[in-house]
Amino acid sequence: MAAKAIEVNNLTFSYPDTDEPVLKDINFSINHGEILGIIGPTGAGKSTLAMCVNGLVPQVINGEMEGTVKVNGSEVSESSVAKMSEDVGFVFQEPENQLSQMTIEEEVAFGMGNLGVPRDDMRVRITDALEQVGLTGFEKRSPLALSGGQQQRLAIAAVLAMRPSIMIMDEPTSMLDPKGKNEVYDVLKNLKDYGMTGIIIDHEVERIAAYCDKVLVLYEGEVQMFAPSEEVFTNIKKMHELTLNAPQVTEFLSSYNQAFGKDVKLSTTLEEAVDNFESVCK
């Protein structure tokens, strides 16, 4: 096994007929089993970066690319997109764009069929994937009969069944209500427990803080911060300079310190925030 699940070195990418690169000298790496959150304003280059990791850029989406992207030790540019799909699963923002089959079990089987997975193995993988996302018993239902959160979980199951070692989710909760968001992030937690490596792009900073080991902050195509989740989100000054907000509890503690001249240690979780608050106020 390669030392790192993902290694990105000096990555710069420009779309055709553009004056400025959308990604500028990107460097970071992820260990096996880690979950990375990518945040940044709209247009920062988050989705482009994710597509560089699974090979869609520049093999399907053309442009000029410099630097290297390695997945499990192999350079992405030297593998086809089809080959990369065996290592990197990709879940998009709108699940209905990924769903095309008549039943849920057919949907989960579709990608495996393209990979040539034997039918007996398919059955085992379908059962396992649906169990991981909480859709056991839904096999014969139509994907169109599911709620938004259930459809996104089905899209995740279809990718899981292909047994990639890395899962990328590009704003998977942006179209969902709070219940649907919780459903998807519960699945993300299961993936971490299962030992998979993950990348999630989202504006839900509370959830990113709670579920991700590390956070990468992009702004105008450049990495502004890359560190453990709490280290990033407690750097309130830097977050605000980048027109971003930290989790609400972190913002509250920062505002309290400024208003009352206190020095409560900032935290991204309510439980730790209460402990920190009480230690100062005793």
N, C-alpha and C positions, 0 to 999 in steps of 0.2 A: 504493500500500500504506500502511495506517495505520502511524503511528509505533510503536505497541505492538500485540502480538498480543492481550494481555488487560490490561484496566484495571479495577480494582475500587476504587470510591470510596465511603467512608462506608456500607458495606453492613451493614445490620442486618436480621435475619430472625427471626420468631417463628412457631412452629407454633400452630394453633388450640388454644385452651383451655390454654395454658401460661403460667406466671407470669413466666418469664425468657426473653429472646431466646436462641436457640441460636447466633446469630452477632451480634457486637456491634462495630459501627463498624470494619469490616474495610477496610483499604487496602493495595493492592499492585499491581504491574504486572509483566508479563513481556515481554521482547523476543522478536521472531520468532526461532525456532530454538533458544530456551533450553528446558531441562528443569527444571521446578520440582518439588521434593519437598515434600509436606505431611505433617507428623508431629504427633503429640500423643496424649495418653491417650484411651482409649475414651470417647466421649461429648463430645469436644472440639468437634465440629461439622465435622469434615473432609469427610465425605460430603455433608453439606448444602451446604457451600461449593462442592464440585465440581459439584453439581446446579444451583447458581445460575449457573455458567458456561455450562452447555449448555441452560439454559432450563427444565429439568424443575421447578425451583423458580423462581417460584411458579405457573407455568402449568399444571402437572399436579399437583404436590404443593402444596396450598393453604397459605397463611399470609400474614402481614403483612410486607411487604418495604419497606425504605427504602434510599435510596442508588442507585447505578448500577453496572451491570456491562457493560462494552463488550468485544466480540470483533471484532478487525480494524476497529476504529473505529465499529462499529454497536452500539447499545444492544440487549442481549439481550431486554429486556422488550417491544421493538417488533417482534420476529420470532417466528414460530411455532416450536414444537419441531421440526417437520418441516424447516423452513427452516434452523434452527440445526444440524441433523444434517449438513448439507452443509459446515459449517465446523468443527464440533466432534464428534469421534467419542468414544464412551464405552464402555469395557470394564469389566465388573463383576467382582466377587469370584469368583463361581462360574460358570465358562464354560458349563456345561451348561444354565444358565438362558437363555443367548443362542442355543443351537444347536437347530434345529428341522427341518432338511432331511435328506433321505435320503443324500446324498453330499456330499463336501467342496466340490466345485465348485458344487453347488446352494446350499450354505450361503453361499459367498462371493458368489454372484450375487443372493441374496435381497434384500439391502438396496439394491443397484443397481437392481433391478426396481422397487422402491418409488419410486426417484428418477427412473425413466423413462430410464435409460441405454440407448442402442441396443445390440442384441445383439452386433454386431461389436466395439464398444468393451468390452463385458462380457468377452469372451474375452481381450482384451489385458490388461485390469485383473486378471482372475483369475490369469493367468500371472504378472503382475508381483507381485501381493500374496502369492501362495504362495511365490514365490522369495524375497521379503523376509523371510518368517518361516521359511524352511527346510522347506517342505512340498511342494516340487515332486515330482511323481510320485505324490502321494496323492489325486489328483483324484477317482477313482472309489470311494474308500473311504468307509465310513460314519463319521461323526463319533464314534459310540459305540465304534468300534474303536480310538480313539486314547487315549494316556495322558493324564493330567491336564495335563501341560505342553504336550503337542501340542494338546489341546483349547483351552487358553488362547491358544496361538499361532494357532489357527484363528479364534478369536473376534477376535483382533487383525487377522488378514488380512481378515475380513469387513468390519471397519471401514475398514481401509486402502483397500480396493477402492472405497469411496465417495469417496475422495480428499479427506478433510477436511484443513485446514491445522493443526488442533490435535487431539491425542489425550489423553484423560483415562483413566487406569487407577486404579480404586478397589480397593486391596488385591488386586492380581491374582495374588499368589503365596502368599496366606495358606493356601490349601488344598493347596499343592504340596510335594513332597519337594525336597531340595536340587538334584537334577538338573533338576526342572521349574522351580525358581526361576531357575537359571542360564540355562535356555532362554529364559525370558521376558525376563530382563534383557539377554540378548544381542540380542534383537529391539529392545529399547528403545534400545540403543546404535546399532543400524542406523537407527532412526527419526531419531536425532540427526544421524547422518551424512547422512541423506536430506534434512535441513533442516527437519523438522517441529518444531513447538512441542509440548511435552509437560507434563502434570501427572501425577504419580504419588503415590498415597497408600499408604504401607506402613509397617510396623513394623521392617522390615529395614534398620536404620540403616547397616550396613556397605555395603549396596548403594546406598542413597540417597546416601551420601557419595561413592561411587565414580562414580555415573552422573549425578547432578544438578548443575546449575550453581548453583542457589540453593535454599535451604530456608526454608519458612515453618512456624513452630511455633505451633500453636493450643493454647490451654488455656482451658477453660470459655468457649469462644466468642470469645476475644479473641486477637489476634496478639501473641505474646510476643517473637518474633524473626523477622526476615526479612532474610536476608543471604546472601552466597556460602556454599556448603556448608561449607568448612573453618572459616570464621569462626563459624558456628553451632555446629558440633560440638566446637570447641576451647574453647568457653565452658562448661567442665565444671560450674562452680558453678551457672550458670543452668539447665543441663539437669537437674541433680539437684534443684534447687528445684521443677522442673516434673514430678518423678517420672519423668524420662526418662534413658536412658543414651546415651552417645556410642559410636562404634565401639570394639571391644575394644582395639585398639592405642592409641587415644587415652586410654581409661580406664587402661590399663597405665602409660603415660608419666606421667599425672597422679598415680597412686598411687606410682610410683617417686619422683617429685619430692617428694611429701609425706613418704615414709618415710625418704629419705636426704638431704633438704635440698638437692636438686639443682634445676636450672633448665633441664631439657631442653625444647626447644621442642616443643609439642604438634603432632601431625600426625594425619591421618585415613588415611594409607596406610602400609603396612609398609615400603616402600622408603624413603620420606622419614623415617619414624621411626628406621630403622636409621642413616641418615646423621646425623640430629640427635643420636641417642644417642652415636654414635662421636665426634662433634665435641666433646662435653662430657667424654667419658671418656678422651680422649687425654692 
